[in-house]
Each structure stands twice: as structure tokens, then as C-alpha cells.
Amino acid sequence: MKSFAQLLYGRTDCFGIYRVTETRDDGKKQGQASTYPNDKYPDVTLTDEHWAEHLGGKSRLGIVPVLVDGTCSWFAIDIDVYPIDQTILVKEVEKRDLPLIVCRSKSNGAHLYCFLKDAIQASLAVKLARKWATDLGFKSAEVFPKQTSFSHAAAKGNWINMPYFNSEDSDSYAFGLSGEQLSLEEFEQFAVAKTINEDEAKGYLNSNPNRNEENILNQSPPCIVALLTNGVPEGGRNVSLTQFAVYYQKIDKYLDTNDWKDKTFEINQLIFDPPLKYDEANHIVKSFTQKTYQYSCTKEPMCSLCDKEECIKRELGVGENLYGNIEILSIIKIDTDPPIWVLNINDVDIKMSTETMLTPRKFRFAIAEKLNMIVPQLKQSNHDKLIAPIMEQALTVEPADEITPQGKVMSAFVEWTENVAFRAKSREDMMKGLPFYDSKADCVYFRSEDFLKAYISKHRDNIKDRMLWAYMRDAGFNRKQLRVGKATPEWFWYYPLHEVEPWFTTEIGDRF
């Protein structure tokens, strides 16, 4: 048991338990999935007993492969196709010489595992898993880990069901090289034999065994195919050669080559009628060393030859490169009101509101602010096509206190009172912008406009007065009329301390 648990080591502070309740006609098993810890069981951690119950057939265990430091020692591809012939998949894996072990999932689908000698960055594992899934013909398959980092303490990650549930008579077992069923012990031995290190993983990522000259045309933009077929007339030659330069740069990445310049000059001589002069062609090629270009879809002759719906599907088309050189690696939804979305883009966590994420102009602005990159501003329909599948994969997490509006109010209030409340000796000092601690009432009084300044200074948030007041009430603040000196009574805010705010009573209250 211990060797099995060590082989599939993941997070121990969160895990899943799956109990089957029914089986569909196509063989997919459905049941009740629970993630621990939860509200009912807040202190549960993964133990040897959970692994023993899994192997003993009592409760099926799910493990989150990515650790809190953003690394993992294994990853998996979940092919959710029912039914599927796993033995054919084994042959395809071996034909491509991939370090994957094919396992039957609980619903007779397939889980493909890769094991690593040492932990690697989850971002590398995810890229490699996606590449292999695509190469095997299952581009839409889920990959685990789903997250590459945890930007928020409450983020637990997604878990995947472990193989060899009820190991003596398991419905989720591995296949050997000839498609034979492996015992638990044989699976462990096979996993060790298939293990790869980080350099080997990077080598697989940079190789393109399934990509060759034969299928390039099928993955090319329709406008490029049309120009290659019919040639380029005199009108629009400069725009067309720029389009080909972008295209050949994509081919270099696709085939892991580096000859886009030569191919650009060559295509100018082959299909341009007449060819551009060398100086003109050279000017276009040189400009690519100073600037990154995208396809010129809105200019002629490409505009007349454009088939956007088809182009988006093709790897050398606009497709997943709608936003140029950015890659969205993971997404987390923090369940505040309103929610906050954390997108990991190029290994950088970027927080966005729902409006920012769904609005091309604002999304582009957020990228520029955080990554210092200018990306194209897409039409709403194309932006939606990019964002929709990403949102569906979002992990929803409960917010930490400091993330909620009420928590932000409290964090600003705590900082403000800790720093300045001890200066106020009487109620009159509130008129100088200070919060005043009333030891008899055991509460802090203050003017709303003074706290608003402190809140904005801490959170850099141009919040409206009324919205802040609403959050303050939700956080336990209230209002009361007080007479300060001989002046007419005014409305002041106050926060009752009681015994639940040691940050105040022990650190500030003692100063009075």
C-alpha cells in the first residue's frame, strides 16, 4: 500500500472520495463525489487509512496531483469516451514511444498516467499532457493537474480517481505492453520502468512526431491554402507576403524548425506574379525581427478568402492564438459577491472581475497591465469562443476573509486603528480625522469620510460611499448620533469590540 501511495503522491490537505450509485447504459458510472475537508468535516487530512479503504474496495479515493508549491510528480490524461478500446490506445501509445501507462477508468474510459523521477513544475506537466492528448487524437480530453499554481489559500485543486479500487478484483486497472491486465504489483513495477525525468519531459514537449509536412496544409488558414493554389496577383502582394511570413513562423513552431525567412523569400519567387523586388521582400522580413505580427485577416486579398469558422479550428490558423503569445494555463473563481476570477496567464496570476474577463477591451487592458504585452483586440464573438471553454474548467473556491468586501473593510479598519487610534484622547479628536476608542462602551467611533480615505489608501479601490457603508454594515459596523463638545449631535460610525478583537484590546486599548 505504501509504495502505491508514494507513487501517486499528491496533496494531503485535500482529497476526494467517490461512491458509485448507478451505472448508465453506456457504462459510465455515476455517484456521489465529496471533497475533503469541507464544512461538515473541516479538519480531515489524507491518511494511510484512506489508501487502505481504496485498495480494499470500501471507498474510492481521488488525489490532487499538484502540490501547493506548484509542482507534481505525476500527471494524467482523462479520456472520457465510452466505450473505448483501451488495448488499441496501448498500441498507439507504444507506437509513439510515449511514457504513458493506460488504465481503465471506473466507467470503462481511460486514464493515461505519466510518472516522474523528481517533481517538476505543474505548468510543464500540463503542457505535455495537452500535447500528448492532442497527438493521440483526444484534444478535448481533461488533463490533471488542472491547476499549475495556487494563488489563494482556499484553492484546493481538482482531484482524479485513483486506479486499483478494490485491488483484488478491480474495475480500474492498468494494461501492459500487449494489452494484458496488470496486477497492482505489476502496475507499480511498470510505472517505475516508464518513469521519466525533467529533461526527458522537456524533450518530449519540444518534439513533434505527429507533425510533418504532409498534414501542414490541412492545418493551414483557408486564405493561405487559396493563395498557394491560385497564386498571388500584383495587387496586395506586400500584405500577402506579410501573411506568409506570419504563416511560416507558425510552421517553425509547429515543426520545431527555423527557416521561416528562407521560406518567405522562396514563396515570393514561386507564386507571386510578378515577385516583389528583393529590397521590398527583405524589408518585410526585417520588420519581423523588430515586431510581432498577427495574421492580416481584415486586409485584401485575405479578407475575400477568409473563412473564420474554419480558420479558428486549424492549428496554423488564428485558432488558439487569437491573442498572440499568451496562454491561459488555469482559472480559479473566488466565490465572493461579486466573484473574482484568477487567470494564470503565462505563469502569472491575473485577477479580473467578470466584466473584465468577458469584455475584449478590458481583458486586453488587464493583459497589458500585468504582462507588459499588447495583444489584439478581438471581436466579441471570437473572445467568447476563447473564454467559454476556459470558464467551464474554473475551480470555484471559498474566499479568504481578506478577499470578501466585508473582509477588505475589516483589514483596512484594523490597519487604520492600529496605526492611529492611540493618538485620539477624546471624542474631539475624531474631528481631526482620528478613530476614538471608547473604553466604557468598548467600541471605536469614527467619521465615515476618514475611514473612506483609509480604505482607499489600503486597497486602491475607488469605492462609492454608499457601497462602503453597505459593506460596513455587513461586517458589523453601525451608526449612532454623538455630541462632540458643544456642537450639535452628528452621526458617527462605530464598531463594537467585545472580546473577539484582540488585535485592538491588547495592542491599542492598553495605550489609553
C-alpha positions as CSV (number, residue, x, y, z in Angstrom):
1,M,0.0,0.0,0.0
2,K,2.7,2.5,0.9
3,S,4.6,2.1,-2.4
4,F,1.3,2.7,-4.3
5,A,0.5,5.8,-2.2
6,Q,4.0,7.1,-2.7
7,L,3.8,6.5,-6.5
8,L,0.6,8.6,-6.7
9,Y,1.6,11.1,-4.1
10,G,-0.3,14.4,-4.2
11,R,-1.8,16.9,-1.8
12,T,-2.7,15.6,1.7
13,D,-4.6,18.6,2.9
14,C,-7.4,18.0,0.4
15,F,-8.7,14.9,-1.5
16,G,-11.8,13.3,-2.9
17,I,-14.0,10.3,-2.1
18,Y,-16.3,8.9,-4.8
19,R,-19.1,6.5,-4.1
20,V,-20.9,4.9,-7.1
21,T,-24.7,5.0,-7.0
22,E,-25.7,3.9,-10.6
23,T,-24.3,2.8,-14.0
24,R,-25.6,4.4,-17.2
25,D,-26.4,2.3,-20.3
26,D,-23.1,3.4,-22.0
27,G,-21.2,2.0,-19.0
28,K,-20.4,5.4,-17.3
29,K,-20.7,5.1,-13.6
30,Q,-22.3,7.9,-11.6
31,G,-22.4,8.6,-8.0
32,Q,-21.7,11.0,-5.1
33,A,-18.4,12.8,-5.1
34,S,-17.2,14.6,-1.9
35,T,-14.2,16.8,-1.4
36,Y,-12.4,16.9,1.9
37,P,-12.0,18.9,4.1
38,N,-15.5,20.5,3.9
39,D,-17.9,22.3,6.2
40,K,-19.1,19.1,7.8
41,Y,-15.5,17.7,8.1
42,P,-13.2,20.7,8.4
43,D,-10.2,19.0,9.9
44,V,-9.9,15.9,7.7
45,T,-6.5,15.1,6.1
46,L,-5.4,12.3,3.9
47,T,-4.1,9.2,5.8
48,D,-2.9,5.7,5.2
49,E,-6.4,4.5,6.1
50,H,-7.9,6.3,3.1
51,W,-5.5,4.5,0.8
52,A,-6.2,1.2,2.5
53,E,-10.0,1.7,2.1
54,H,-9.5,2.5,-1.6
55,L,-7.4,-0.7,-2.3
56,G,-9.8,-2.7,-0.1
57,G,-12.9,-1.6,-2.1
58,K,-14.6,0.4,0.6
59,S,-14.4,4.0,-0.8
60,R,-12.8,5.2,-4.0
61,L,-10.0,7.8,-3.5
62,G,-9.3,10.9,-5.5
63,I,-6.0,12.7,-5.4
64,V,-5.0,16.2,-6.4
65,P,-1.6,15.8,-8.2
66,V,-0.3,19.4,-8.0
67,L,1.2,20.4,-4.7
68,V,0.9,23.8,-3.0
69,D,4.4,24.8,-4.4
70,G,3.1,24.3,-8.0
71,T,5.0,21.0,-8.7
72,C,3.8,17.5,-9.3
73,S,5.5,14.0,-9.5
74,W,2.9,12.5,-11.9
75,F,0.1,13.7,-14.3
76,A,-2.7,12.1,-16.1
77,I,-4.9,12.4,-19.2
78,D,-8.6,11.6,-18.7
79,I,-10.2,10.3,-21.9
80,D,-13.9,10.5,-21.2
81,V,-15.1,8.4,-24.2
82,Y,-17.5,5.5,-23.6
83,P,-16.9,2.8,-24.6
84,I,-13.2,2.9,-25.7
85,D,-10.9,0.0,-26.6
86,Q,-8.0,0.6,-24.2
87,T,-5.9,-2.1,-26.0
88,I,-5.9,0.0,-29.2
89,L,-4.9,3.0,-27.1
90,V,-2.0,1.0,-25.6
91,K,-0.7,0.2,-29.2
92,E,-0.9,3.8,-30.2
93,V,1.0,4.9,-27.1
94,E,3.7,2.3,-27.7
95,K,3.8,3.2,-31.4
96,R,4.6,6.8,-30.5
97,D,7.0,5.6,-27.7
98,L,5.2,7.7,-25.1
99,P,6.0,7.1,-21.4
100,L,2.3,6.7,-20.6
101,I,0.5,3.9,-18.8
102,V,-3.0,3.2,-20.0
103,C,-5.5,2.4,-17.2
104,R,-9.2,1.5,-17.4
105,S,-11.2,4.1,-15.6
106,K,-14.2,3.2,-13.3
107,S,-16.6,3.9,-16.2
108,N,-14.6,2.0,-18.8
109,G,-12.9,5.1,-20.2
110,A,-9.2,5.6,-20.0
111,H,-6.8,7.4,-17.7
112,L,-3.2,7.7,-19.0
113,Y,-0.6,8.3,-16.3
114,C,3.0,9.6,-16.6
115,F,5.3,9.3,-13.6
116,L,8.3,11.4,-12.9
117,K,11.6,10.7,-11.2
118,D,11.5,14.1,-9.4
119,A,8.8,16.7,-9.1
120,I,8.5,19.2,-12.0
121,Q,6.6,22.4,-12.4
122,A,2.9,21.6,-13.0
123,S,2.8,24.1,-15.9
124,L,5.3,21.9,-17.8
125,A,3.3,18.8,-16.9
126,V,0.0,20.3,-18.2
127,K,1.6,21.4,-21.5
128,L,3.0,18.0,-22.0
129,A,-0.3,16.3,-21.1
130,R,-2.2,18.5,-23.5
131,K,0.3,17.9,-26.3
132,W,0.0,14.1,-25.9
133,A,-3.7,14.2,-25.7
134,T,-3.8,16.2,-29.0
135,D,-1.3,13.9,-30.6
136,L,-3.3,10.8,-29.7
137,G,-6.5,12.4,-31.2
138,F,-8.2,13.5,-27.9
139,K,-7.6,17.2,-27.9
140,S,-10.6,17.9,-25.7
141,A,-9.6,15.4,-23.0
142,E,-9.2,16.6,-19.5
143,V,-5.7,16.7,-18.0
144,F,-4.6,16.5,-14.4
145,P,-3.4,18.6,-12.7
146,K,-5.8,21.2,-13.8
147,Q,-4.1,23.9,-11.8
148,T,-0.5,25.0,-12.2
149,S,-0.3,27.1,-9.1
150,F,-2.4,28.2,-6.1
151,S,-2.7,32.0,-5.8
152,H,-5.3,31.7,-3.0
153,A,-5.1,29.8,0.3
154,A,-8.6,28.4,-0.2
155,A,-7.8,26.8,-3.6
156,K,-7.8,23.1,-3.2
157,G,-7.4,21.8,-6.8
158,N,-9.2,19.2,-8.8
159,W,-8.7,15.5,-8.0
160,I,-8.8,12.4,-10.2
161,N,-10.0,9.0,-9.2
162,M,-7.1,6.6,-8.4
163,P,-6.7,3.2,-10.2
164,Y,-6.9,-0.2,-8.5
165,F,-10.0,0.5,-6.4
166,N,-10.7,-2.9,-4.8
167,S,-7.3,-4.1,-6.0
168,E,-8.1,-7.8,-5.7
169,D,-11.0,-7.5,-8.2
170,S,-10.5,-4.0,-9.6
171,D,-12.6,-2.3,-12.3
172,S,-9.8,0.3,-12.8
173,Y,-6.6,-1.4,-13.7
174,A,-3.6,-0.8,-15.9
175,F,-2.7,-2.5,-19.2
176,G,0.7,-4.0,-20.1
177,L,2.6,-3.7,-23.4
178,S,0.5,-6.4,-25.0
179,G,-2.8,-5.1,-23.6
180,E,-2.9,-7.6,-20.8
181,Q,-4.4,-6.7,-17.4
182,L,-1.7,-5.9,-14.8
183,S,-1.9,-6.7,-11.1
184,L,-1.3,-3.9,-8.6
185,E,2.3,-5.1,-8.1
186,E,2.9,-5.3,-11.8
187,F,1.5,-1.8,-12.3
188,E,3.9,-0.4,-9.7
189,Q,6.8,-2.1,-11.5
190,F,5.7,-0.9,-14.9
191,A,5.3,2.7,-13.6
192,V,8.9,2.7,-12.3
193,A,10.1,1.4,-15.7
194,K,8.2,4.1,-17.5
195,T,9.4,7.0,-15.3
196,I,11.0,10.0,-17.0
197,N,13.0,12.9,-15.6
198,E,12.5,16.6,-16.2
199,D,14.9,16.9,-19.2
200,E,13.2,14.0,-20.9
201,A,9.8,15.7,-20.3
202,K,11.1,18.8,-21.9
203,G,12.4,16.8,-24.8
204,Y,9.0,15.3,-25.4
205,L,7.4,18.7,-25.3
206,N,9.8,20.1,-27.9
207,S,9.4,17.2,-30.3
208,N,6.7,17.0,-32.8
209,P,6.5,13.3,-34.0
210,N,3.0,13.7,-35.3
211,R,3.6,16.9,-37.1
212,N,5.1,16.7,-40.6
213,E,4.9,18.4,-44.0
214,E,2.1,16.1,-45.1
215,N,-0.5,17.4,-42.7
216,I,0.6,21.1,-42.8
217,L,-1.9,22.1,-45.5
218,N,-4.8,20.6,-43.6
219,Q,-3.9,22.8,-40.6
220,S,-3.3,26.0,-42.6
221,P,-5.6,29.0,-42.9
222,P,-8.0,28.8,-45.8
223,C,-6.7,32.1,-47.2
224,I,-3.1,30.6,-47.3
225,V,-4.4,27.5,-49.0
226,A,-6.2,29.6,-51.6
227,L,-3.1,31.7,-52.3
228,L,-0.9,28.6,-52.6
229,T,-3.3,27.1,-55.0
230,N,-4.1,30.1,-57.2
231,G,-1.0,32.3,-56.7
232,V,-0.8,36.0,-55.7
233,P,-1.6,38.7,-58.3
234,E,0.1,42.1,-58.3
235,G,-2.5,43.8,-56.1
236,G,-1.9,43.1,-52.4
237,R,1.5,41.5,-52.7
238,N,3.0,43.2,-49.7
239,V,0.1,42.3,-47.4
240,S,0.2,38.7,-48.8
241,L,4.0,38.3,-48.2
242,T,3.5,39.6,-44.6
243,Q,0.8,37.0,-44.2
244,F,3.1,34.2,-45.4
245,A,5.9,35.4,-43.1
246,V,3.4,35.0,-40.1
247,Y,2.4,31.6,-41.5
248,Y,6.0,30.3,-41.9
249,Q,6.8,31.5,-38.3
250,K,3.9,29.4,-37.1
251,I,5.2,26.4,-39.1
252,D,8.6,26.8,-37.5
253,K,6.9,26.4,-34.1
254,Y,4.7,23.6,-35.4
255,L,7.6,21.6,-36.9
256,D,10.4,22.8,-34.5
257,T,12.3,24.3,-37.4
258,N,13.9,27.7,-38.0
259,D,13.7,28.5,-41.7
260,W,10.8,30.9,-42.0
261,K,13.0,33.6,-43.6
262,D,14.2,31.3,-46.4
263,K,10.6,30.1,-47.0
264,T,9.3,33.6,-47.1
265,F,11.8,34.6,-49.8
266,E,11.2,31.4,-51.7
267,I,7.4,31.7,-51.8
268,N,7.8,35.2,-53.2
269,Q,9.6,33.8,-56.2
270,L,7.2,30.8,-56.6
271,I,3.7,32.1,-56.5
272,F,3.9,35.9,-56.7
273,D,3.2,37.3,-60.1
274,P,5.4,39.2,-60.5
275,P,7.5,38.6,-57.4
276,L,8.3,41.6,-55.1
277,K,11.7,43.0,-55.6
278,Y,14.3,41.8,-53.2
279,D,14.5,45.1,-51.3
280,E,10.7,45.1,-50.7
281,A,10.7,41.4,-49.6
282,N,13.7,42.0,-47.4
283,H,12.1,45.0,-45.7
284,I,9.1,42.8,-44.7
285,V,11.4,40.0,-43.4
286,K,13.5,42.5,-41.4
287,S,10.4,44.1,-39.8
288,F,9.6,40.8,-38.2
289,T,12.8,41.0,-36.1
290,Q,11.5,44.2,-34.5
291,K,7.8,43.4,-34.1
292,T,5.4,40.5,-33.6
293,Y,2.8,40.4,-36.3
294,Q,-0.6,38.6,-36.4
295,Y,-2.5,37.4,-39.5
296,S,-3.9,40.3,-41.5
297,C,-7.4,38.9,-41.7
298,T,-9.1,42.3,-42.5
299,K,-7.0,43.2,-45.4
300,E,-7.2,42.2,-49.1
301,P,-6.8,39.7,-50.6
302,M,-7.1,37.7,-47.3
303,C,-10.4,39.3,-46.4
304,S,-12.1,37.9,-49.5
305,L,-10.5,34.5,-49.0
306,C,-11.3,34.3,-45.2
307,D,-13.3,31.5,-43.6
308,K,-13.1,32.4,-39.9
309,E,-15.1,29.5,-38.6
310,E,-12.8,27.0,-40.3
311,C,-9.6,29.0,-39.6
312,I,-10.2,29.0,-35.8
313,K,-10.2,25.2,-35.8
314,R,-6.8,24.9,-37.5
315,E,-3.6,24.8,-35.6
316,L,-1.8,27.1,-38.0
317,G,-4.8,29.4,-38.2
318,V,-5.9,32.0,-35.7
319,G,-7.3,29.2,-33.5
320,E,-5.9,29.2,-30.0
321,N,-3.5,32.0,-31.0
322,L,-6.3,34.6,-31.2
323,Y,-4.5,36.6,-28.5
324,G,-1.0,36.0,-29.9
325,N,1.7,34.9,-27.5
326,I,-0.4,34.3,-24.3
327,E,-1.5,31.0,-22.9
328,I,-4.2,30.7,-20.2
329,L,-2.9,27.8,-18.1
330,S,-5.6,27.7,-15.3
331,I,-8.5,29.6,-13.9
332,I,-10.0,30.0,-10.4
333,K,-13.3,31.6,-9.4
334,I,-13.2,33.1,-5.9
335,D,-16.8,32.9,-4.7
336,T,-17.1,36.5,-3.5
337,D,-20.0,38.9,-4.2
338,P,-19.3,39.8,-6.9
339,P,-16.9,36.9,-7.8
340,I,-13.2,37.4,-8.6
341,W,-11.6,35.4,-11.3
342,V,-7.9,34.5,-11.2
343,L,-6.4,33.6,-14.6
344,N,-3.0,32.1,-14.7
345,I,-1.7,33.5,-18.0
346,N,1.9,32.7,-19.0
347,D,2.5,31.6,-15.4
348,V,1.4,35.0,-14.0
349,D,-1.8,35.2,-11.9
350,I,-4.1,38.0,-13.0
351,K,-7.3,38.9,-11.0
352,M,-10.3,40.1,-13.0
353,S,-13.9,40.9,-12.5
354,T,-16.4,39.0,-14.6
355,E,-16.9,42.1,-16.7
356,T,-13.2,42.5,-17.4
357,M,-12.8,38.8,-18.3
358,L,-15.8,38.9,-20.7
359,T,-15.0,42.3,-22.3
360,P,-12.3,42.2,-25.1
361,R,-11.2,45.8,-24.5
362,K,-10.9,45.4,-20.7
363,F,-9.3,41.9,-21.0
364,R,-6.7,43.4,-23.3
365,F,-6.0,46.2,-20.9
366,A,-5.6,43.7,-18.0
367,I,-3.0,41.8,-20.0
368,A,-1.1,44.9,-20.8
369,E,-1.0,46.0,-17.1
370,K,0.2,42.7,-15.8
371,L,2.3,41.2,-18.6
372,N,3.5,44.4,-20.4
373,M,2.2,42.8,-23.6
374,I,-0.1,44.3,-26.3
375,V,-2.4,41.7,-27.6
376,P,-5.0,42.1,-30.4
377,Q,-8.5,43.4,-29.5
378,L,-10.8,40.7,-30.7
379,K,-14.4,40.9,-31.8
380,Q,-16.8,39.8,-29.0
381,S,-17.7,36.6,-30.8
382,N,-14.1,35.4,-31.1
383,H,-13.3,36.5,-27.5
384,D,-16.3,34.4,-26.3
385,K,-15.0,31.3,-28.2
386,L,-11.7,31.6,-26.3
387,I,-13.2,32.3,-22.8
388,A,-16.2,30.0,-22.8
389,P,-14.3,26.6,-22.5
390,I,-11.9,28.1,-20.0
391,M,-14.7,29.3,-17.7
392,E,-16.2,25.8,-17.8
393,Q,-12.9,24.4,-16.3
394,A,-12.8,27.0,-13.5
395,L,-12.3,25.8,-10.0
396,T,-14.6,27.6,-7.5
397,V,-13.1,28.3,-4.1
398,E,-14.4,29.9,-1.0
399,P,-12.8,33.3,-0.4
400,A,-10.4,34.0,2.4
401,D,-11.6,36.7,4.8
402,E,-9.4,39.4,3.3
403,I,-10.8,38.8,-0.2
404,T,-14.5,39.4,0.6
405,P,-15.9,43.0,0.6
406,Q,-16.5,42.7,4.4
407,G,-13.0,41.2,4.9
408,K,-11.5,44.2,3.0
409,V,-13.4,46.6,5.2
410,M,-12.1,44.8,8.3
411,S,-8.5,44.6,7.1
412,A,-8.5,48.4,6.4
413,F,-10.2,49.1,9.7
414,V,-7.7,47.0,11.7
415,E,-4.7,48.6,10.0
416,W,-6.1,52.1,10.4
417,T,-6.9,51.8,14.1
418,E,-3.7,50.0,14.9
419,N,-1.7,52.9,13.3
420,V,-3.6,56.0,14.5
421,A,-6.3,55.2,17.2
422,F,-3.8,55.6,20.1
423,R,-3.5,59.3,19.2
424,A,-7.1,60.1,20.0
425,K,-7.5,61.1,23.6
426,S,-11.1,62.3,23.4
427,R,-14.1,62.5,21.1
428,E,-13.0,65.9,19.9
429,D,-10.0,64.2,18.2
430,M,-12.5,62.5,15.8
431,M,-12.9,65.9,14.2
432,K,-9.2,65.7,13.4
433,G,-9.7,62.5,11.3
434,L,-8.8,60.0,14.1
435,P,-10.8,57.0,15.3
436,F,-11.6,57.2,19.0
437,Y,-11.7,54.2,21.3
438,D,-14.4,54.5,24.0
439,S,-13.3,52.1,26.8
440,K,-16.6,52.3,28.6
441,A,-18.7,51.3,25.5
442,D,-15.8,49.1,24.3
443,C,-16.2,50.3,20.8
444,V,-14.4,52.5,18.3
445,Y,-16.1,55.7,16.9
446,F,-15.1,57.5,13.8
447,R,-16.3,59.6,10.9
448,S,-17.1,57.7,7.7
449,E,-15.2,60.1,5.4
450,D,-12.0,59.5,7.4
451,F,-12.3,55.7,7.2
452,L,-13.1,56.0,3.5
453,K,-9.7,57.7,2.9
454,A,-8.0,54.9,4.9
455,Y,-9.9,52.2,2.9
456,I,-8.9,53.7,-0.4
457,S,-5.3,54.2,0.6
458,K,-5.0,50.5,1.5
459,H,-7.0,48.8,-1.3
460,R,-6.5,51.4,-4.1
461,D,-10.2,51.0,-4.7
462,N,-12.4,53.9,-5.8
463,I,-15.4,52.6,-3.9
464,K,-18.5,54.7,-3.6
465,D,-19.6,55.9,-0.2
466,R,-22.9,54.1,-0.2
467,M,-21.3,50.8,-1.3
468,L,-18.7,51.1,1.5
469,W,-21.5,51.7,4.1
470,A,-23.3,48.6,2.9
471,Y,-20.2,46.5,3.4
472,M,-19.5,48.1,6.7
473,R,-23.0,47.1,8.0
474,D,-22.5,43.6,6.7
475,A,-19.2,43.5,8.7
476,G,-20.9,44.5,11.9
477,F,-20.5,48.3,11.9
478,N,-23.3,50.6,12.9
479,R,-24.2,54.3,13.2
480,K,-25.0,56.4,16.2
481,Q,-25.6,60.1,17.0
482,L,-23.0,61.6,19.3
483,R,-22.4,65.1,20.6
484,V,-18.8,66.2,20.3
485,G,-18.1,69.2,22.6
486,K,-20.8,71.8,22.4
487,A,-21.7,71.1,18.8
488,T,-25.0,69.8,17.5
489,P,-25.1,65.9,17.7
490,E,-23.8,64.3,14.5
491,W,-23.9,60.8,13.1
492,F,-20.8,58.7,13.6
493,W,-19.9,55.2,12.8
494,Y,-18.8,52.7,15.5
495,Y,-17.6,49.2,15.7
496,P,-18.2,47.1,18.9
497,L,-15.1,45.3,20.0
498,H,-16.3,42.9,22.8
499,E,-13.7,40.1,23.3
500,V,-13.2,39.0,19.7
501,E,-10.8,41.6,18.5
502,P,-7.5,41.0,20.4
503,W,-5.7,43.0,17.8
504,F,-7.3,46.1,19.4
505,T,-7.8,45.5,23.0
506,T,-4.3,44.1,23.7
507,E,-2.3,46.3,21.3
508,I,-4.2,49.6,21.2
509,G,-6.5,49.7,24.1
510,D,-3.6,49.4,26.5
511,R,-2.2,52.7,25.2
512,F,-5.1,54.7,26.7
